[in-house]
Amino acid sequence: MKPAVCAPLMIACALAAPAFADDWPFNNAFNTRNAYVEAGYGAIDVIDSCCSATPGVGILRLGYNVTKNLAGELDGMATVRDSSLYFGRPISVKAGGIGLYLRAAAEPAPGLELFAKLGLVEASLTVGTLTGPFSTSGASASFGAGAQWMFAKAVYIQADYLSYYDKNGIQARGPSVSIGTQF
């Protein structure tokens, strides 16, 4: 998903949200608590001009609902499974970063929330191959979209797809799943 698609999606979520009113079984539980925390796992594709790998990344997310449809988030990410294969040869990919996001959301059905995120990530990637290690780091725009399903009063599951990093010819993007709670 490109930023040109993500920004209009965020605006559409924010504008359409009032149409999805407060009448659902958990008394609109997505918005009764302001702070939330999530723990998740992402299969993030790290791609450059010659190869690609998919390390497993642990994600810890802290968020605060500023309004019913807008939240701020702080994401921390670190590699939890760093080895992948490329043409049958092992390579090691280590990734880590911290991101700040704005998150626009809408609730189209009871217990279901759709969202779009736009932010900035400071990331570090190290790739170890047979020819030696390569590292890159820096700040990059990050964006994506996803969905949450509230299955208990303050507990939900989430799936999303984000572009985490796109700099120096290296891209990091992929899906993640998480479980979260509001407090």
Secondary structure, DSSP 8 states (H G I E B T S, - for coil): --HHHHHHHHHHHHHHGGGS-S-STTSSGGGT-SEEEEEEEEE-EEE-SS-EE--EEEEEEEEEESSSSEEEEEEEEEEEE-EEEETTEEEEEEEEEEEEEEEEEEEEETTEEEEEEEEEEEEEEEEEETTEEEEEEEEEEEEEEEEEEEEETTEEEEEEEEEEEEETTEEEEEEEEEEEEE-
